[in-house]
Amino acid sequence: MSLIYEYAERKEKKALKEFILSFLNSGTPLSEISQKTGKSIKELEEILDS
């Protein structure tokens, strides 16, 4: 089960990164994305850096 969990987690992070980037590309500030996703700005930055 561990490998399946790790795979799903990587896929989720990749999808979230694409989601965040699409907002940033449309001019949405990181603070607004944070409010919409419920993640802190630090968490969003970590996702973008991954």
C-alpha positions as a Markdown table, in Angstrom:
| # | Residue | x | y | z |
|---|---|---|---|---|
| 1 | Met | 0.0 | 0.0 | 0.0 |
| 2 | Ser | 2.9 | 2.3 | 0.7 |
| 3 | Leu | 3.9 | 2.6 | -3.0 |
| 4 | Ile | 0.4 | 3.3 | -4.0 |
| 5 | Tyr | 0.0 | 6.0 | -1.4 |
| 6 | Glu | 3.3 | 7.6 | -2.4 |
| 7 | Tyr | 2.3 | 7.6 | -6.1 |
| 8 | Ala | -1.1 | 9.2 | -5.3 |
| 9 | Glu | 0.6 | 11.8 | -3.1 |
| 10 | Arg | 3.0 | 12.8 | -5.9 |
| 11 | Lys | 0.2 | 13.0 | -8.4 |
| 12 | Glu | -1.8 | 15.2 | -6.1 |
| 13 | Lys | 1.1 | 17.6 | -5.5 |
| 14 | Lys | 1.8 | 17.8 | -9.3 |
| 15 | Ala | -1.9 | 18.6 | -9.9 |
| 16 | Leu | -1.9 | 21.2 | -7.1 |
| 17 | Lys | 1.3 | 22.8 | -8.5 |
| 18 | Glu | -0.3 | 23.1 | -12.0 |
| 19 | Phe | -3.5 | 24.6 | -10.4 |
| 20 | Ile | -1.4 | 27.2 | -8.5 |
| 21 | Leu | 0.6 | 28.0 | -11.5 |
| 22 | Ser | -2.5 | 28.6 | -13.6 |
| 23 | Phe | -3.8 | 31.1 | -11.0 |
| 24 | Leu | -0.4 | 32.8 | -10.9 |
| 25 | Asn | -0.3 | 33.0 | -14.7 |
| 26 | Ser | -3.7 | 34.7 | -14.7 |
| 27 | Gly | -2.4 | 37.4 | -12.2 |
| 28 | Thr | -4.0 | 36.1 | -9.0 |
| 29 | Pro | -1.8 | 36.9 | -6.0 |
| 30 | Leu | -0.4 | 34.1 | -3.9 |
| 31 | Ser | -2.3 | 35.4 | -0.8 |
| 32 | Glu | -5.6 | 35.0 | -2.7 |
| 33 | Ile | -4.7 | 31.5 | -3.8 |
| 34 | Ser | -3.9 | 30.7 | -0.2 |
| 35 | Gln | -7.4 | 31.8 | 0.8 |
| 36 | Lys | -9.0 | 29.7 | -2.0 |
| 37 | Thr | -7.0 | 26.5 | -1.3 |
| 38 | Gly | -6.8 | 26.8 | 2.5 |
| 39 | Lys | -3.1 | 26.3 | 2.4 |
| 40 | Ser | -0.6 | 28.8 | 3.9 |
| 41 | Ile | 1.6 | 30.9 | 1.6 |
| 42 | Lys | 4.6 | 28.9 | 2.9 |
| 43 | Glu | 2.9 | 25.6 | 1.9 |
| 44 | Leu | 2.1 | 27.0 | -1.5 |
| 45 | Glu | 5.7 | 28.1 | -2.0 |
| 46 | Glu | 7.0 | 24.7 | -1.0 |
| 47 | Ile | 4.7 | 23.1 | -3.5 |
| 48 | Leu | 5.9 | 25.4 | -6.2 |
| 49 | Asp | 9.6 | 24.7 | -5.3 |
| 50 | Ser | 9.1 | 21.0 | -5.6 |
